């Protein structure tokens, strides 16, 4: 952290003496007031539910400007990365700080990632211990956690080489684990990785191929899913990333920390948002019902919410949504689904949201979850696996953030404080007098 050249003065109305707090400037973004010594100097804490005004770490990985609608990975705009790079190039960038050259990409992809795509054969037995109708995210959370039992030789977080191997294993094996969760749920045999395919092409094959016939990867669909991976690879200090950092701050192994992130991502307010958006479309049912649904959304007393629109961070537009919209229409065109009733419904809802003054004035634009859910459904991915796809992509960001935290000399074990509003100290009465 750079040396502070500015200070903030904190004054108290109760007569306590004022204190000076250092202010730090990031390379971009708002200044940050350092309150680490606040309690020691004043005996007071700050109160910030949801940590919306609190920086819990320094980071060089991802930056978001919600007002401008900007998302940068290591300084590169997401629009340029999605246009010029594939997912593993972006993974290399997030992990190493710079984009790979041709030789570095070759070594990373073929010398590292593709050499670790298979999982321990005994993990197949692990999957078979679950009910067939178990939610894929329940299975995936357990499978990622179980990796520390199958690959305990790379759990020494004090060793840089061990951390690299665990990172490579996580990135390489998540597509295999997600595909296994899907195949198990539908009673089909697991498909082994085929490393002459791309990372994303291999995942599509493991998801949809069967041993009885050859599977040919459609390049349009491959590129669409690869773009979904890129757009979901990292997103600053969101709930699941903060969970990975908090779990990791205790010194736990990276598989356990990432499993905690998977569990957090499962929540409908986070990774489950694209699933919620598609469920909303299915509840609307038909394009003829859109107008009535919109009126309910506008009625504050109806309790009807518009899913897949607006964003907690982006106050203008979600830059990922613009890219995902293009991909959505490419996929629907490639598969001839423009006339599919659900997709026609979605496009009508999109049209209204982009032209109706109610939505425009409130900046309720379609977000990335709205379009990614549509794309994934078109690809044949079941709704309850959408969050698993999200976890697959976000694992790259989680492991980059975890590794950055491990190497940060100022990092301490997470220990949020509280504003206690319960009963003050009291004596326990005798049983007879209660």
Helices and strands as residue ranges (DSSP letters): E 6-10, E 19-24, E 32-33, H 38-42, G 49-51, E 62-65, E 70-73, E 76-77, H 78-84, H 87-96, H 102-106, I 107-112, G 113-116, H 123-127, H 136-150, G 152-154, H 160-186, H 199-208, H 219-231, H 239-248, H 254-265, H 273-284, G 287-289, H 290-298, H 319-335, H 341-355, H 357-361, H 368-379, G 383-385, H 386-407, G 431-433
